[in-house]
Amino acid sequence: MYAILETGGKQYRVEPGTILQVEVLHADAGQTLELQPVRFISSDEGPAIGQPTVERAHVKATVLGNGRTRSITVFKKKRRKNYRRTRGHRQSFTRIRVDEIVLG
C-alpha cells in the first residue's frame, strides 16, 4: 500500500515505514501528526484517486526531528558594473517517519 501525499507545496510517494525530509513543520520530536491532503492511495482493494483529494484520508506520521541543510552560496554579479553580492542560505526541514495510511 502506498499514497501520494502533499505537504509544503510538494508531493511525496510514501509507504508505511518511509522516512521523509519535508519542508519545516512546527512540531517537536516524537509528536504524532496527521498529514493531509492525500492525492492518491493504492491499496489491495484498488486505487483511490482524489479529485483533487481523497475524502477522509490522511497519513499518520511521527516527527523524528528538525534540522537545517548544508549551507549554499548565492552569488550575484553584473559584469563591468562593480556589482557583486554574496549570501548564504540554509533550508530548514523536518524529518518524519510514516506510520500508517488511513483511508476514510
Phi and psi restraints in degrees (range 20) as a CNS / XPLOR table:
assign (resid 1 and name C) (resid 2 and name N)
       (resid 2 and name CA) (resid 2 and name C) 1.0 -143.9 20.0 2
assign (resid 2 and name N) (resid 2 and name CA)
       (resid 2 and name C) (resid 3 and name N) 1.0 165.9 20.0 2
assign (resid 2 and name C) (resid 3 and name N)
       (resid 3 and name CA) (resid 3 and name C) 1.0 -141.5 20.0 2
assign (resid 3 and name N) (resid 3 and name CA)
       (resid 3 and name C) (resid 4 and name N) 1.0 156.5 20.0 2
assign (resid 3 and name C) (resid 4 and name N)
       (resid 4 and name CA) (resid 4 and name C) 1.0 -106.1 20.0 2
assign (resid 4 and name N) (resid 4 and name CA)
       (resid 4 and name C) (resid 5 and name N) 1.0 117.9 20.0 2
assign (resid 4 and name C) (resid 5 and name N)
       (resid 5 and name CA) (resid 5 and name C) 1.0 -114.4 20.0 2
assign (resid 5 and name N) (resid 5 and name CA)
       (resid 5 and name C) (resid 6 and name N) 1.0 143.3 20.0 2
assign (resid 5 and name C) (resid 6 and name N)
       (resid 6 and name CA) (resid 6 and name C) 1.0 -114.8 20.0 2
assign (resid 6 and name N) (resid 6 and name CA)
       (resid 6 and name C) (resid 7 and name N) 1.0 126.4 20.0 2
assign (resid 6 and name C) (resid 7 and name N)
       (resid 7 and name CA) (resid 7 and name C) 1.0 -152.1 20.0 2
assign (resid 7 and name N) (resid 7 and name CA)
       (resid 7 and name C) (resid 8 and name N) 1.0 139.1 20.0 2
assign (resid 7 and name C) (resid 8 and name N)
       (resid 8 and name CA) (resid 8 and name C) 1.0 64.9 20.0 2
assign (resid 8 and name N) (resid 8 and name CA)
       (resid 8 and name C) (resid 9 and name N) 1.0 26.3 20.0 2
assign (resid 8 and name C) (resid 9 and name N)
       (resid 9 and name CA) (resid 9 and name C) 1.0 78.6 20.0 2
assign (resid 9 and name N) (resid 9 and name CA)
       (resid 9 and name C) (resid 10 and name N) 1.0 8.2 20.0 2
assign (resid 9 and name C) (resid 10 and name N)
       (resid 10 and name CA) (resid 10 and name C) 1.0 -126.3 20.0 2
assign (resid 10 and name N) (resid 10 and name CA)
       (resid 10 and name C) (resid 11 and name N) 1.0 156.1 20.0 2
assign (resid 10 and name C) (resid 11 and name N)
       (resid 11 and name CA) (resid 11 and name C) 1.0 -111.2 20.0 2
assign (resid 11 and name N) (resid 11 and name CA)
       (resid 11 and name C) (resid 12 and name N) 1.0 140.0 20.0 2
assign (resid 11 and name C) (resid 12 and name N)
       (resid 12 and name CA) (resid 12 and name C) 1.0 -130.9 20.0 2
assign (resid 12 and name N) (resid 12 and name CA)
       (resid 12 and name C) (resid 13 and name N) 1.0 140.3 20.0 2
assign (resid 12 and name C) (resid 13 and name N)
       (resid 13 and name CA) (resid 13 and name C) 1.0 -92.1 20.0 2
assign (resid 13 and name N) (resid 13 and name CA)
       (resid 13 and name C) (resid 14 and name N) 1.0 119.2 20.0 2
assign (resid 13 and name C) (resid 14 and name N)
       (resid 14 and name CA) (resid 14 and name C) 1.0 -126.6 20.0 2
assign (resid 14 and name N) (resid 14 and name CA)
       (resid 14 and name C) (resid 15 and name N) 1.0 150.2 20.0 2
assign (resid 14 and name C) (resid 15 and name N)
       (resid 15 and name CA) (resid 15 and name C) 1.0 -129.8 20.0 2
assign (resid 15 and name N) (resid 15 and name CA)
       (resid 15 and name C) (resid 16 and name N) 1.0 160.3 20.0 2
assign (resid 15 and name C) (resid 16 and name N)
       (resid 16 and name CA) (resid 16 and name C) 1.0 -58.5 20.0 2
assign (resid 16 and name N) (resid 16 and name CA)
       (resid 16 and name C) (resid 17 and name N) 1.0 130.6 20.0 2
assign (resid 16 and name C) (resid 17 and name N)
       (resid 17 and name CA) (resid 17 and name C) 1.0 97.9 20.0 2
assign (resid 17 and name N) (resid 17 and name CA)
       (resid 17 and name C) (resid 18 and name N) 1.0 -8.8 20.0 2
assign (resid 17 and name C) (resid 18 and name N)
       (resid 18 and name CA) (resid 18 and name C) 1.0 -69.7 20.0 2
assign (resid 18 and name N) (resid 18 and name CA)
       (resid 18 and name C) (resid 19 and name N) 1.0 136.8 20.0 2
assign (resid 18 and name C) (resid 19 and name N)
       (resid 19 and name CA) (resid 19 and name C) 1.0 -107.2 20.0 2
assign (resid 19 and name N) (resid 19 and name CA)
       (resid 19 and name C) (resid 20 and name N) 1.0 124.1 20.0 2
assign (resid 19 and name C) (resid 20 and name N)
       (resid 20 and name CA) (resid 20 and name C) 1.0 -119.9 20.0 2
assign (resid 20 and name N) (resid 20 and name CA)
       (resid 20 and name C) (resid 21 and name N) 1.0 152.5 20.0 2
assign (resid 20 and name C) (resid 21 and name N)
       (resid 21 and name CA) (resid 21 and name C) 1.0 -115.2 20.0 2
assign (resid 21 and name N) (resid 21 and name CA)
       (resid 21 and name C) (resid 22 and name N) 1.0 104.8 20.0 2
assign (resid 21 and name C) (resid 22 and name N)
       (resid 22 and name CA) (resid 22 and name C) 1.0 -113.3 20.0 2
assign (resid 22 and name N) (resid 22 and name CA)
       (resid 22 and name C) (resid 23 and name N) 1.0 171.1 20.0 2
assign (resid 22 and name C) (resid 23 and name N)
       (resid 23 and name CA) (resid 23 and name C) 1.0 -56.0 20.0 2
assign (resid 23 and name N) (resid 23 and name CA)
       (resid 23 and name C) (resid 24 and name N) 1.0 152.4 20.0 2
assign (resid 23 and name C) (resid 24 and name N)
       (resid 24 and name CA) (resid 24 and name C) 1.0 -57.2 20.0 2
assign (resid 24 and name N) (resid 24 and name CA)
       (resid 24 and name C) (resid 25 and name N) 1.0 129.4 20.0 2
assign (resid 24 and name C) (resid 25 and name N)
       (resid 25 and name CA) (resid 25 and name C) 1.0 -114.1 20.0 2
assign (resid 25 and name N) (resid 25 and name CA)
       (resid 25 and name C) (resid 26 and name N) 1.0 131.7 20.0 2
assign (resid 25 and name C) (resid 26 and name N)
       (resid 26 and name CA) (resid 26 and name C) 1.0 -81.5 20.0 2
assign (resid 26 and name N) (resid 26 and name CA)
       (resid 26 and name C) (resid 27 and name N) 1.0 81.6 20.0 2
assign (resid 26 and name C) (resid 27 and name N)
       (resid 27 and name CA) (resid 27 and name C) 1.0 -144.9 20.0 2
assign (resid 27 and name N) (resid 27 and name CA)
       (resid 27 and name C) (resid 28 and name N) 1.0 152.3 20.0 2
assign (resid 27 and name C) (resid 28 and name N)
       (resid 28 and name CA) (resid 28 and name C) 1.0 -87.1 20.0 2
assign (resid 28 and name N) (resid 28 and name CA)
       (resid 28 and name C) (resid 29 and name N) 1.0 158.5 20.0 2
assign (resid 28 and name C) (resid 29 and name N)
       (resid 29 and name CA) (resid 29 and name C) 1.0 -61.9 20.0 2
assign (resid 29 and name N) (resid 29 and name CA)
       (resid 29 and name C) (resid 30 and name N) 1.0 136.6 20.0 2
assign (resid 29 and name C) (resid 30 and name N)
       (resid 30 and name CA) (resid 30 and name C) 1.0 92.4 20.0 2
assign (resid 30 and name N) (resid 30 and name CA)
       (resid 30 and name C) (resid 31 and name N) 1.0 -12.4 20.0 2
assign (resid 30 and name C) (resid 31 and name N)
       (resid 31 and name CA) (resid 31 and name C) 1.0 -75.4 20.0 2
assign (resid 31 and name N) (resid 31 and name CA)
       (resid 31 and name C) (resid 32 and name N) 1.0 145.7 20.0 2
assign (resid 31 and name C) (resid 32 and name N)
       (resid 32 and name CA) (resid 32 and name C) 1.0 -98.7 20.0 2
assign (resid 32 and name N) (resid 32 and name CA)
       (resid 32 and name C) (resid 33 and name N) 1.0 135.1 20.0 2
assign (resid 32 and name C) (resid 33 and name N)
       (resid 33 and name CA) (resid 33 and name C) 1.0 -121.1 20.0 2
assign (resid 33 and name N) (resid 33 and name CA)
       (resid 33 and name C) (resid 34 and name N) 1.0 152.3 20.0 2
assign (resid 33 and name C) (resid 34 and name N)
       (resid 34 and name CA) (resid 34 and name C) 1.0 -112.8 20.0 2
assign (resid 34 and name N) (resid 34 and name CA)
       (resid 34 and name C) (resid 35 and name N) 1.0 111.9 20.0 2
assign (resid 34 and name C) (resid 35 and name N)
       (resid 35 and name CA) (resid 35 and name C) 1.0 -97.3 20.0 2
assign (resid 35 and name N) (resid 35 and name CA)
       (resid 35 and name C) (resid 36 and name N) 1.0 133.7 20.0 2
assign (resid 35 and name C) (resid 36 and name N)
       (resid 36 and name CA) (resid 36 and name C) 1.0 -140.6 20.0 2
assign (resid 36 and name N) (resid 36 and name CA)
       (resid 36 and name C) (resid 37 and name N) 1.0 160.3 20.0 2
assign (resid 36 and name C) (resid 37 and name N)
       (resid 37 and name CA) (resid 37 and name C) 1.0 -84.4 20.0 2
assign (resid 37 and name N) (resid 37 and name CA)
       (resid 37 and name C) (resid 38 and name N) 1.0 152.9 20.0 2
assign (resid 37 and name C) (resid 38 and name N)
       (resid 38 and name CA) (resid 38 and name C) 1.0 -104.9 20.0 2
assign (resid 38 and name N) (resid 38 and name CA)
       (resid 38 and name C) (resid 39 and name N) 1.0 124.1 20.0 2
assign (resid 38 and name C) (resid 39 and name N)
       (resid 39 and name CA) (resid 39 and name C) 1.0 -89.3 20.0 2
assign (resid 39 and name N) (resid 39 and name CA)
       (resid 39 and name C) (resid 40 and name N) 1.0 -29.4 20.0 2
assign (resid 39 and name C) (resid 40 and name N)
       (resid 40 and name CA) (resid 40 and name C) 1.0 -157.4 20.0 2
assign (resid 40 and name N) (resid 40 and name CA)
       (resid 40 and name C) (resid 41 and name N) 1.0 141.7 20.0 2
assign (resid 40 and name C) (resid 41 and name N)
       (resid 41 and name CA) (resid 41 and name C) 1.0 -133.7 20.0 2
assign (resid 41 and name N) (resid 41 and name CA)
       (resid 41 and name C) (resid 42 and name N) 1.0 130.2 20.0 2
assign (resid 41 and name C) (resid 42 and name N)
       (resid 42 and name CA) (resid 42 and name C) 1.0 -111.8 20.0 2
assign (resid 42 and name N) (resid 42 and name CA)
       (resid 42 and name C) (resid 43 and name N) 1.0 119.1 20.0 2
assign (resid 42 and name C) (resid 43 and name N)
       (resid 43 and name CA) (resid 43 and name C) 1.0 -133.7 20.0 2
assign (resid 43 and name N) (resid 43 and name CA)
       (resid 43 and name C) (resid 44 and name N) 1.0 -176.2 20.0 2
assign (resid 43 and name C) (resid 44 and name N)
       (resid 44 and name CA) (resid 44 and name C) 1.0 -66.2 20.0 2
assign (resid 44 and name N) (resid 44 and name CA)
       (resid 44 and name C) (resid 45 and name N) 1.0 -30.1 20.0 2
assign (resid 44 and name C) (resid 45 and name N)
       (resid 45 and name CA) (resid 45 and name C) 1.0 -75.4 20.0 2
assign (resid 45 and name N) (resid 45 and name CA)
       (resid 45 and name C) (resid 46 and name N) 1.0 -13.1 20.0 2
assign (resid 45 and name C) (resid 46 and name N)
       (resid 46 and name CA) (resid 46 and name C) 1.0 122.8 20.0 2
assign (resid 46 and name N) (resid 46 and name CA)
       (resid 46 and name C) (resid 47 and name N) 1.0 176.7 20.0 2
assign (resid 46 and name C) (resid 47 and name N)
       (resid 47 and name CA) (resid 47 and name C) 1.0 -77.1 20.0 2
assign (resid 47 and name N) (resid 47 and name CA)
       (resid 47 and name C) (resid 48 and name N) 1.0 148.1 20.0 2
assign (resid 47 and name C) (resid 48 and name N)
       (resid 48 and name CA) (resid 48 and name C) 1.0 -119.1 20.0 2
assign (resid 48 and name N) (resid 48 and name CA)
       (resid 48 and name C) (resid 49 and name N) 1.0 109.0 20.0 2
assign (resid 48 and name C) (resid 49 and name N)
       (resid 49 and name CA) (resid 49 and name C) 1.0 -101.0 20.0 2
assign (resid 49 and name N) (resid 49 and name CA)
       (resid 49 and name C) (resid 50 and name N) 1.0 127.0 20.0 2
assign (resid 49 and name C) (resid 50 and name N)
       (resid 50 and name CA) (resid 50 and name C) 1.0 -83.6 20.0 2
assign (resid 50 and name N) (resid 50 and name CA)
       (resid 50 and name C) (resid 51 and name N) 1.0 148.1 20.0 2
assign (resid 50 and name C) (resid 51 and name N)
       (resid 51 and name CA) (resid 51 and name C) 1.0 -134.6 20.0 2
assign (resid 51 and name N) (resid 51 and name CA)
       (resid 51 and name C) (resid 52 and name N) 1.0 74.4 20.0 2
assign (resid 51 and name C) (resid 52 and name N)
       (resid 52 and name CA) (resid 52 and name C) 1.0 -89.4 20.0 2
assign (resid 52 and name N) (resid 52 and name CA)
       (resid 52 and name C) (resid 53 and name N) 1.0 -15.5 20.0 2
assign (resid 52 and name C) (resid 53 and name N)
       (resid 53 and name CA) (resid 53 and name C) 1.0 -125.4 20.0 2
assign (resid 53 and name N) (resid 53 and name CA)
       (resid 53 and name C) (resid 54 and name N) 1.0 159.8 20.0 2
assign (resid 53 and name C) (resid 54 and name N)
       (resid 54 and name CA) (resid 54 and name C) 1.0 -81.7 20.0 2
assign (resid 54 and name N) (resid 54 and name CA)
       (resid 54 and name C) (resid 55 and name N) 1.0 123.9 20.0 2
assign (resid 54 and name C) (resid 55 and name N)
       (resid 55 and name CA) (resid 55 and name C) 1.0 -65.9 20.0 2
assign (resid 55 and name N) (resid 55 and name CA)
       (resid 55 and name C) (resid 56 and name N) 1.0 139.0 20.0 2
assign (resid 55 and name C) (resid 56 and name N)
       (resid 56 and name CA) (resid 56 and name C) 1.0 56.2 20.0 2
assign (resid 56 and name N) (resid 56 and name CA)
       (resid 56 and name C) (resid 57 and name N) 1.0 24.4 20.0 2
assign (resid 56 and name C) (resid 57 and name N)
       (resid 57 and name CA) (resid 57 and name C) 1.0 -105.3 20.0 2
assign (resid 57 and name N) (resid 57 and name CA)
       (resid 57 and name C) (resid 58 and name N) 1.0 142.7 20.0 2
assign (resid 57 and name C) (resid 58 and name N)
       (resid 58 and name CA) (resid 58 and name C) 1.0 -153.3 20.0 2
assign (resid 58 and name N) (resid 58 and name CA)
       (resid 58 and name C) (resid 59 and name N) 1.0 166.1 20.0 2
assign (resid 58 and name C) (resid 59 and name N)
       (resid 59 and name CA) (resid 59 and name C) 1.0 -116.9 20.0 2
assign (resid 59 and name N) (resid 59 and name CA)
       (resid 59 and name C) (resid 60 and name N) 1.0 126.0 20.0 2
assign (resid 59 and name C) (resid 60 and name N)
       (resid 60 and name CA) (resid 60 and name C) 1.0 -90.8 20.0 2
assign (resid 60 and name N) (resid 60 and name CA)
       (resid 60 and name C) (resid 61 and name N) 1.0 129.9 20.0 2
assign (resid 60 and name C) (resid 61 and name N)
       (resid 61 and name CA) (resid 61 and name C) 1.0 -139.7 20.0 2
assign (resid 61 and name N) (resid 61 and name CA)
       (resid 61 and name C) (resid 62 and name N) 1.0 154.5 20.0 2
assign (resid 61 and name C) (resid 62 and name N)
       (resid 62 and name CA) (resid 62 and name C) 1.0 -112.3 20.0 2
assign (resid 62 and name N) (resid 62 and name CA)
       (resid 62 and name C) (resid 63 and name N) 1.0 134.2 20.0 2
assign (resid 62 and name C) (resid 63 and name N)
       (resid 63 and name CA) (resid 63 and name C) 1.0 -78.3 20.0 2
assign (resid 63 and name N) (resid 63 and name CA)
       (resid 63 and name C) (resid 64 and name N) 1.0 124.3 20.0 2
assign (resid 63 and name C) (resid 64 and name N)
       (resid 64 and name CA) (resid 64 and name C) 1.0 -91.4 20.0 2
assign (resid 64 and name N) (resid 64 and name CA)
       (resid 64 and name C) (resid 65 and name N) 1.0 -26.8 20.0 2
assign (resid 64 and name C) (resid 65 and name N)
       (resid 65 and name CA) (resid 65 and name C) 1.0 162.6 20.0 2
assign (resid 65 and name N) (resid 65 and name CA)
       (resid 65 and name C) (resid 66 and name N) 1.0 169.8 20.0 2
assign (resid 65 and name C) (resid 66 and name N)
       (resid 66 and name CA) (resid 66 and name C) 1.0 -116.6 20.0 2
assign (resid 66 and name N) (resid 66 and name CA)
       (resid 66 and name C) (resid 67 and name N) 1.0 154.3 20.0 2
assign (resid 66 and name C) (resid 67 and name N)
       (resid 67 and name CA) (resid 67 and name C) 1.0 -165.7 20.0 2
assign (resid 67 and name N) (resid 67 and name CA)
       (resid 67 and name C) (resid 68 and name N) 1.0 -170.8 20.0 2
assign (resid 67 and name C) (resid 68 and name N)
       (resid 68 and name CA) (resid 68 and name C) 1.0 -135.1 20.0 2
assign (resid 68 and name N) (resid 68 and name CA)
       (resid 68 and name C) (resid 69 and name N) 1.0 145.8 20.0 2
assign (resid 68 and name C) (resid 69 and name N)
       (resid 69 and name CA) (resid 69 and name C) 1.0 -77.1 20.0 2
assign (resid 69 and name N) (resid 69 and name CA)
       (resid 69 and name C) (resid 70 and name N) 1.0 176.1 20.0 2
assign (resid 69 and name C) (resid 70 and name N)
       (resid 70 and name CA) (resid 70 and name C) 1.0 -64.1 20.0 2
assign (resid 70 and name N) (resid 70 and name CA)
       (resid 70 and name C) (resid 71 and name N) 1.0 153.1 20.0 2
assign (resid 70 and name C) (resid 71 and name N)
       (resid 71 and name CA) (resid 71 and name C) 1.0 -74.3 20.0 2
assign (resid 71 and name N) (resid 71 and name CA)
       (resid 71 and name C) (resid 72 and name N) 1.0 138.6 20.0 2
assign (resid 71 and name C) (resid 72 and name N)
       (resid 72 and name CA) (resid 72 and name C) 1.0 -115.5 20.0 2
assign (resid 72 and name N) (resid 72 and name CA)
       (resid 72 and name C) (resid 73 and name N) 1.0 155.1 20.0 2
assign (resid 72 and name C) (resid 73 and name N)
       (resid 73 and name CA) (resid 73 and name C) 1.0 -103.7 20.0 2
assign (resid 73 and name N) (resid 73 and name CA)
       (resid 73 and name C) (resid 74 and name N) 1.0 127.4 20.0 2
assign (resid 73 and name C) (resid 74 and name N)
       (resid 74 and name CA) (resid 74 and name C) 1.0 -106.9 20.0 2
assign (resid 74 and name N) (resid 74 and name CA)
       (resid 74 and name C) (resid 75 and name N) 1.0 117.6 20.0 2
assign (resid 74 and name C) (resid 75 and name N)
       (resid 75 and name CA) (resid 75 and name C) 1.0 -124.3 20.0 2
assign (resid 75 and name N) (resid 75 and name CA)
       (resid 75 and name C) (resid 76 and name N) 1.0 126.5 20.0 2
assign (resid 75 and name C) (resid 76 and name N)
       (resid 76 and name CA) (resid 76 and name C) 1.0 -117.3 20.0 2
assign (resid 76 and name N) (resid 76 and name CA)
       (resid 76 and name C) (resid 77 and name N) 1.0 142.9 20.0 2
assign (resid 76 and name C) (resid 77 and name N)
       (resid 77 and name CA) (resid 77 and name C) 1.0 -152.7 20.0 2
assign (resid 77 and name N) (resid 77 and name CA)
       (resid 77 and name C) (resid 78 and name N) 1.0 140.1 20.0 2
assign (resid 77 and name C) (resid 78 and name N)
       (resid 78 and name CA) (resid 78 and name C) 1.0 -118.4 20.0 2
assign (resid 78 and name N) (resid 78 and name CA)
       (resid 78 and name C) (resid 79 and name N) 1.0 120.3 20.0 2
assign (resid 78 and name C) (resid 79 and name N)
       (resid 79 and name CA) (resid 79 and name C) 1.0 -66.4 20.0 2
assign (resid 79 and name N) (resid 79 and name CA)
       (resid 79 and name C) (resid 80 and name N) 1.0 145.5 20.0 2
assign (resid 79 and name C) (resid 80 and name N)
       (resid 80 and name CA) (resid 80 and name C) 1.0 62.9 20.0 2
assign (resid 80 and name N) (resid 80 and name CA)
       (resid 80 and name C) (resid 81 and name N) 1.0 10.5 20.0 2
assign (resid 80 and name C) (resid 81 and name N)
       (resid 81 and name CA) (resid 81 and name C) 1.0 -116.6 20.0 2
assign (resid 81 and name N) (resid 81 and name CA)
       (resid 81 and name C) (resid 82 and name N) 1.0 2.1 20.0 2
assign (resid 81 and name C) (resid 82 and name N)
       (resid 82 and name CA) (resid 82 and name C) 1.0 56.2 20.0 2
assign (resid 82 and name N) (resid 82 and name CA)
       (resid 82 and name C) (resid 83 and name N) 1.0 40.9 20.0 2
assign (resid 82 and name C) (resid 83 and name N)
       (resid 83 and name CA) (resid 83 and name C) 1.0 -116.3 20.0 2
assign (resid 83 and name N) (resid 83 and name CA)
       (resid 83 and name C) (resid 84 and name N) 1.0 115.5 20.0 2
assign (resid 83 and name C) (resid 84 and name N)
       (resid 84 and name CA) (resid 84 and name C) 1.0 -142.5 20.0 2
assign (resid 84 and name N) (resid 84 and name CA)
       (resid 84 and name C) (resid 85 and name N) 1.0 133.4 20.0 2
assign (resid 84 and name C) (resid 85 and name N)
       (resid 85 and name CA) (resid 85 and name C) 1.0 -134.8 20.0 2
assign (resid 85 and name N) (resid 85 and name CA)
       (resid 85 and name C) (resid 86 and name N) 1.0 131.3 20.0 2
assign (resid 85 and name C) (resid 86 and name N)
       (resid 86 and name CA) (resid 86 and name C) 1.0 -122.8 20.0 2
assign (resid 86 and name N) (resid 86 and name CA)
       (resid 86 and name C) (resid 87 and name N) 1.0 127.9 20.0 2
assign (resid 86 and name C) (resid 87 and name N)
       (resid 87 and name CA) (resid 87 and name C) 1.0 -136.0 20.0 2
assign (resid 87 and name N) (resid 87 and name CA)
       (resid 87 and name C) (resid 88 and name N) 1.0 156.9 20.0 2
assign (resid 87 and name C) (resid 88 and name N)
       (resid 88 and name CA) (resid 88 and name C) 1.0 -113.1 20.0 2
assign (resid 88 and name N) (resid 88 and name CA)
       (resid 88 and name C) (resid 89 and name N) 1.0 160.9 20.0 2
assign (resid 88 and name C) (resid 89 and name N)
       (resid 89 and name CA) (resid 89 and name C) 1.0 -147.8 20.0 2
assign (resid 89 and name N) (resid 89 and name CA)
       (resid 89 and name C) (resid 90 and name N) 1.0 134.7 20.0 2
assign (resid 89 and name C) (resid 90 and name N)
       (resid 90 and name CA) (resid 90 and name C) 1.0 -127.5 20.0 2
assign (resid 90 and name N) (resid 90 and name CA)
       (resid 90 and name C) (resid 91 and name N) 1.0 120.8 20.0 2
assign (resid 90 and name C) (resid 91 and name N)
       (resid 91 and name CA) (resid 91 and name C) 1.0 -85.3 20.0 2
assign (resid 91 and name N) (resid 91 and name CA)
       (resid 91 and name C) (resid 92 and name N) 1.0 134.0 20.0 2
assign (resid 91 and name C) (resid 92 and name N)
       (resid 92 and name CA) (resid 92 and name C) 1.0 -82.8 20.0 2
assign (resid 92 and name N) (resid 92 and name CA)
       (resid 92 and name C) (resid 93 and name N) 1.0 148.1 20.0 2
assign (resid 92 and name C) (resid 93 and name N)
       (resid 93 and name CA) (resid 93 and name C) 1.0 -145.6 20.0 2
assign (resid 93 and name N) (resid 93 and name CA)
       (resid 93 and name C) (resid 94 and name N) 1.0 165.1 20.0 2
assign (resid 93 and name C) (resid 94 and name N)
       (resid 94 and name CA) (resid 94 and name C) 1.0 -125.2 20.0 2
assign (resid 94 and name N) (resid 94 and name CA)
       (resid 94 and name C) (resid 95 and name N) 1.0 131.0 20.0 2
assign (resid 94 and name C) (resid 95 and name N)
       (resid 95 and name CA) (resid 95 and name C) 1.0 -97.3 20.0 2
assign (resid 95 and name N) (resid 95 and name CA)
       (resid 95 and name C) (resid 96 and name N) 1.0 124.6 20.0 2
assign (resid 95 and name C) (resid 96 and name N)
       (resid 96 and name CA) (resid 96 and name C) 1.0 -125.9 20.0 2
assign (resid 96 and name N) (resid 96 and name CA)
       (resid 96 and name C) (resid 97 and name N) 1.0 157.0 20.0 2
assign (resid 96 and name C) (resid 97 and name N)
       (resid 97 and name CA) (resid 97 and name C) 1.0 -119.0 20.0 2
assign (resid 97 and name N) (resid 97 and name CA)
       (resid 97 and name C) (resid 98 and name N) 1.0 126.7 20.0 2
assign (resid 97 and name C) (resid 98 and name N)
       (resid 98 and name CA) (resid 98 and name C) 1.0 -78.1 20.0 2
assign (resid 98 and name N) (resid 98 and name CA)
       (resid 98 and name C) (resid 99 and name N) 1.0 124.3 20.0 2
assign (resid 98 and name C) (resid 99 and name N)
       (resid 99 and name CA) (resid 99 and name C) 1.0 -98.6 20.0 2
assign (resid 99 and name N) (resid 99 and name CA)
       (resid 99 and name C) (resid 100 and name N) 1.0 -40.8 20.0 2
assign (resid 99 and name C) (resid 100 and name N)
       (resid 100 and name CA) (resid 100 and name C) 1.0 -156.8 20.0 2
assign (resid 100 and name N) (resid 100 and name CA)
       (resid 100 and name C) (resid 101 and name N) 1.0 145.7 20.0 2
assign (resid 100 and name C) (resid 101 and name N)
       (resid 101 and name CA) (resid 101 and name C) 1.0 -111.1 20.0 2
assign (resid 101 and name N) (resid 101 and name CA)
       (resid 101 and name C) (resid 102 and name N) 1.0 119.8 20.0 2
assign (resid 101 and name C) (resid 102 and name N)
       (resid 102 and name CA) (resid 102 and name C) 1.0 -109.1 20.0 2
assign (resid 102 and name N) (resid 102 and name CA)
       (resid 102 and name C) (resid 103 and name N) 1.0 125.6 20.0 2
assign (resid 102 and name C) (resid 103 and name N)
       (resid 103 and name CA) (resid 103 and name C) 1.0 -110.4 20.0 2
assign (resid 103 and name N) (resid 103 and name CA)
       (resid 103 and name C) (resid 104 and name N) 1.0 97.4 20.0 2
